[in-house]
Amino acid sequence: MSASPIQISYREACRAGIRDALQRDQRVFLMGEDVGRYGGCYGVSKGLLEEFGAERIRDTPLSESGFTGVGIGAAMNGMRPIVEIMTVNFSLLALDQIVNNAATIRHMSGGQFGVPLVIRMATGAGRQLAAQHSHSLEGIYAHIPGLKVLTPATLEDARGMLWTALEDPDPVLIFEHVMLYNMSGSLAADAGPVSIDKAILRREGKDVSLITYGGSLHKAVEAAGQLSQQGIECDVVDLRALRPLDESTILSSVRKTRRAVIIDEGWRTGSISAEISARITENALWSLDAPVARVCSAEVPIPYPRHLEEAALPQTATIVTAARQVLS
Amino acid sequence: MSEPKLHLSRDSLLKLLHQMVRVRRFEEKCDELYQSEKIRGFMHLAIGEEAICTGVMAALSPDDAVVATYREHGHALVRGVPATAIMAEMFGKLEGCSHGRGGSMHLFSAEHRFFGGYAIVGGGLPLAAGLALADRMRGERRVTACFFGEGAAAEGEFHETMNLAVLWNLPVLFVCENNLYAMGTRLELSESEPDIHGKAQSYRMHSEVVDGMDVVATNAAAMRAVTRIRNGGGPSFIECRTYRFRAHSMFDPQLYRTKAEVEEWKKRDPIPRLSGWMDSTGLLRPGDLASIEQSVEAEISDAVAFAEVGRWEPVEQLTKDVYAESAA
């Protein structure tokens, strides 16, 4: 039985997920820079300090490595911390803790210790925040065995991925695209936890597979709408997780449409789009009627002026063009 | 002794002596086994520094947690991890305390709340603070002891953790093993302020310096600190001034220090220092040393035999323990 839908923003859906986790499990707490009194850099945690108190909504110093490591230790010792890092660019300051500790401890300890930690952070461009607040580095984390990498692109996933991530015995990174926070829509009032290991077809079509995730999903869906008017029907694959990658959904879509365009806001070189392209050619080369195409960010640090920032990113128009090219 | 604790019983002193001899002989055996290529990889001996792990561990309860570095054979041994499991780990065998996955630098034992040896300098500090945060949030009166070398004081994570630990009143005992050299770089060449304990003090942490070649003084300092911490006094810092008699690792020709300096420090060897003092005060009886050596020799010979007959993990299990079994 599903309750009637409510109007909600992506930001509020993220907050509802956090609140739900804090209510469900006393071991859960949130920590990060300005998550308490300020309400979160992007307003996600607004009001939670008043509701849950300073023990569970912990403002931290500007010490990404320090508080991420604290999250790892607390997770190893029975808690279920949610660490918020303001943006993916700042997470590089915590790379040592994430890559050298969180991702390795289960293995190095022969399975004796796990790190059931969730790290949330904003990613992506589109707000004219220039080259130190706009990058899409989730693909770097998807390179690392021991981590799980989630990219909620819908209200349902923003609301529901967190709890599933917290129940996971291993470290999970959740990337929230900055352009999605203001996205509003309707969501079931009783929306709850969702799976974190399956890609989902957001639109079905027979001619070409648009494979994407996160902020680019909505551009791909828009492109699919335009292409449909031109008589081209697209599968739109929302990866949802970059690690583990749901290879079977990707391959079954490509085997059906025989054409693939991968849209990734990361840079092309060494990106998750390169990985997906490789998996397709490794596993479904003989199903392809055209080379795999990619729409990625230009190989440039994201520039400040709007026209250059827009030119640097995958856009609906470039996705349409790429899809038409693989069909020509 | 700088701070003779005359109330210390003959029994407890003999135990300290026994532990230091165990650690010394164990590492001497490791050196031998490294030469015969039974042990490979990087191996860091702490010969000369045995008083620190011995003195500090004797101040902890089984419920407390320990975080150590890559120079941690002694810490694991004195904490109670069986010599057999440690030696098997050095060999890379399945029966090792990390099931062979960690080796010399990554000894773990959940049973002994030994949260591991960490080989990124400074990387264990935030994690230790996190273990302590979990205890504090649950209202447990446990202490987390975090060992690291003076080289860590140059890392940002050291400072981030000092700050956070005091700010959040975390029950951590920071034990700095100041052996004067970060690999081959002498303290004065890497620190503008070589007084390490003063750095902790500057974060308003309770901090003291102790002669790390004196096991009784080290133990007394650790007992004071642990009592303070357990009573809610917040984190404490002990800087133990010590010296490693051997090379940094097995690949170190020791070009950075003189033989004379090493010889000078060997005069302060913590083992003869304790036994000599016990002898002079009548606490050591004829046969005590021989009996310690005999039992240690038997224990180590058992450990080597155990490691020798240990099994190699089947290659089919290569990717085990990257994620929890239920997940992935």
Chai-1 contact restraints between the chains, C-beta under 6 A:
chainA,res_idxA,chainB,res_idxB,connection_type,confidence,min_distance_angstrom,max_distance_angstrom,comment,restraint_id
A,P61,B,N163,contact,1.0,0.0,6.0,A-B,restraint_1
A,S63,B,E160,contact,1.0,0.0,6.0,A-B,restraint_2
A,S65,B,E157,contact,1.0,0.0,6.0,A-B,restraint_3
A,S65,B,E160,contact,1.0,0.0,6.0,A-B,restraint_4
A,G66,B,P126,contact,1.0,0.0,6.0,A-B,restraint_5
A,G66,B,E160,contact,1.0,0.0,6.0,A-B,restraint_6
A,G66,B,T161,contact,1.0,0.0,6.0,A-B,restraint_7
A,G66,B,L164,contact,1.0,0.0,6.0,A-B,restraint_8
A,G69,B,P126,contact,1.0,0.0,6.0,A-B,restraint_9
A,G69,B,L127,contact,1.0,0.0,6.0,A-B,restraint_10
A,V70,B,P126,contact,1.0,0.0,6.0,A-B,restraint_11
A,V70,B,A129,contact,1.0,0.0,6.0,A-B,restraint_12
A,V70,B,G130,contact,1.0,0.0,6.0,A-B,restraint_13
A,V70,B,L133,contact,1.0,0.0,6.0,A-B,restraint_14
A,I72,B,L127,contact,1.0,0.0,6.0,A-B,restraint_15
A,I72,B,G130,contact,1.0,0.0,6.0,A-B,restraint_16
A,G73,B,L127,contact,1.0,0.0,6.0,A-B,restraint_17
A,G73,B,G130,contact,1.0,0.0,6.0,A-B,restraint_18
A,G73,B,L131,contact,1.0,0.0,6.0,A-B,restraint_19
A,A74,B,G130,contact,1.0,0.0,6.0,A-B,restraint_20
A,A74,B,L133,contact,1.0,0.0,6.0,A-B,restraint_21
A,A74,B,A134,contact,1.0,0.0,6.0,A-B,restraint_22
A,N77,B,L131,contact,1.0,0.0,6.0,A-B,restraint_23
A,N77,B,A134,contact,1.0,0.0,6.0,A-B,restraint_24
A,G78,B,A134,contact,1.0,0.0,6.0,A-B,restraint_25
A,M79,B,A134,contact,1.0,0.0,6.0,A-B,restraint_26
A,D96,B,I120,contact,1.0,0.0,6.0,A-B,restraint_27
A,D96,B,G123,contact,1.0,0.0,6.0,A-B,restraint_28
A,N100,B,I120,contact,1.0,0.0,6.0,A-B,restraint_29
A,N100,B,G123,contact,1.0,0.0,6.0,A-B,restraint_30
A,R106,B,D321,contact,1.0,0.0,6.0,A-B,restraint_31
A,H107,B,R101,contact,1.0,0.0,6.0,A-B,restraint_32
A,H107,B,D321,contact,1.0,0.0,6.0,A-B,restraint_33
A,H107,B,V322,contact,1.0,0.0,6.0,A-B,restraint_34
A,M108,B,R101,contact,1.0,0.0,6.0,A-B,restraint_35
A,M108,B,G102,contact,1.0,0.0,6.0,A-B,restraint_36
A,M108,B,H106,contact,1.0,0.0,6.0,A-B,restraint_37
A,S109,B,S98,contact,1.0,0.0,6.0,A-B,restraint_38
A,S109,B,F108,contact,1.0,0.0,6.0,A-B,restraint_39
A,G110,B,S98,contact,1.0,0.0,6.0,A-B,restraint_40
A,G110,B,H99,contact,1.0,0.0,6.0,A-B,restraint_41
A,G110,B,R101,contact,1.0,0.0,6.0,A-B,restraint_42
A,G111,B,D321,contact,1.0,0.0,6.0,A-B,restraint_43
A,Q112,B,F108,contact,1.0,0.0,6.0,A-B,restraint_44
A,Q112,B,A110,contact,1.0,0.0,6.0,A-B,restraint_45
A,G114,B,A324,contact,1.0,0.0,6.0,A-B,restraint_46
A,P145,B,V322,contact,1.0,0.0,6.0,A-B,restraint_47
A,G146,B,V322,contact,1.0,0.0,6.0,A-B,restraint_48
A,D168,B,A327,contact,1.0,0.0,6.0,A-B,restraint_49
A,P169,B,A324,contact,1.0,0.0,6.0,A-B,restraint_50
A,P169,B,A327,contact,1.0,0.0,6.0,A-B,restraint_51
A,D170,B,Y323,contact,1.0,0.0,6.0,A-B,restraint_52
A,D170,B,A324,contact,1.0,0.0,6.0,A-B,restraint_53
A,D170,B,A327,contact,1.0,0.0,6.0,A-B,restraint_54
